[in-house]
């Protein structure tokens, strides 16, 4: 490759692909001599790219971290993926990330070829987002501090403000960060309580590394995301319902579908339904859509809710 600018761009693209390249392999890829590779590496360094080199038979070149972010070379799919990701990030619950995402997106879209700009804008114009429940924003410095401690396997101290209590000091071995919807959670071993816990990151403040290295622990089962899901399910309110349906068991099974609970026939025209739900509202709505008379045996909270709902429905149509 005799075109020096094109060769430098190709060399830079190769260096961005992996940790280290042997000089001989770079020379083969670029179809030049090892001496030319060394000169091109020096040219990249002169342009501000921090290319590190190691000597010896196992030596080579790699793009290292520098004092500033140098320009990157992206292929078509990478450029589109980053642009779409920046559009999505503008609606995330990390404080300050929306403005940074918009600025970065403007820079990328400015240099995108027309064909790629069309792909990004077409995807944006054809996509709607469901408005989520407003949540407290996460401090990006807190998020970064937690991530660094996880990667370095360092014990942390921080202040934590639970939903229904005063702030407490926590002493944890951080395991993983989990993004769940528009919230971030830290899964960690709580040294003071001797158990695995989950912490909402927006309620964490003043994280401080203790400098103590910790041996990684294994979660009781599954990964961090699975552990968080199980924890959130356990924290959610749950109601156990027993309802007599004036409907044959076979018909109730067809109407309710799988996963609705246990259906036990009582006689030819009725059955007993036993199931669980997180909210009384969902239970009431589900029973109202079955299309038959029913009697609630338990819980008493559902009986009270249905009585109140029935009164509101009667009042709503009393003027007709």
C-alpha positions, 0 to 999 in steps of 0.5 A: 500500500503506497498511499500514505494517508490511506495506509495510516488510516488502515493502520489506525483501524487495525490498532483499534481492533485488538489489544496488541499486534506483532509488527510482522503481522501489521507489515503483512496486513499493510503489504509494506516492510517492518521499517515502514510500519515503524515510520507510520507508528511514529507518524500516528504518535506525532498526531497524538495517538498513544501507540505503545510498543514492546520489544522482543520476539513477542513484542508488538504495538497497541493503542494505549490510553492517552491524556485525551480522546483521539479521533476514532475510525468506525465502520458503517455498522459501528457508526450507526450503532453508536448514533442510535445508542446516543439517541437512546441515552438522551432519555436515560436516568443518568444525570447529565448524560442527555446533554452529553449524548446530544452533543456527541450525536451532533458531532457524529451525524455531522461527519456521517456519510449521507447513506448512514445519516439516512439510516440513523434518522429513519430509525429515529423517525420510525420509533416511539418510546413509551414514557416511563415513570419519572425516576431520580437521576443517577449521579454519573460519578457515583456510577463510575466509582462503583464500576471502578470498585467492581473491576478492581475488586475493592471494598466500598463504603457509602451512605445509603438512604432507604425508602422508609428510613434514615440514611445508614453507612454501608460496608460492602464488597461490590459484585455487579451493576444491573440496569433494570428499566430506568433504574440502576442497582448495585448487587453486593455482599453486605459485610455488616449484615453478612448477606447479599443485598441490592442497592438502588444507585440513586440512593447511594452517596459518597462512595469511597474505596477502602483500598482493601482487595476482596476475593470474589464471592459466588451468588447463591444462584444465577447471575446478578440480573437473576438475583436482582429479579428474584429480590424485586419479586420478593419485595413486591406485595403479593396477595393470595386469592381464593375465589369460587367461580360459577363456571365449569372448571374446563371453561375456566381453564380455557378463559383464564389460560395457563399460569393463572393459578390452580383451578379445582372443580367443585361440581358441574357448574362451578370451580375454585380458583387459587392464585397470586397477584401483586396488586388488588387492582389486577385481581379485580380487573381479571375477575371482572373480565372472566364473564361469570358470577364469583364469590371471593373467599380471601383475601379480605382486602380484595373483598373491601376493594371490590365493594368500593369499586362496585360502589363507584361503578354504581355511582358512575351510572346512577344518573343514566 
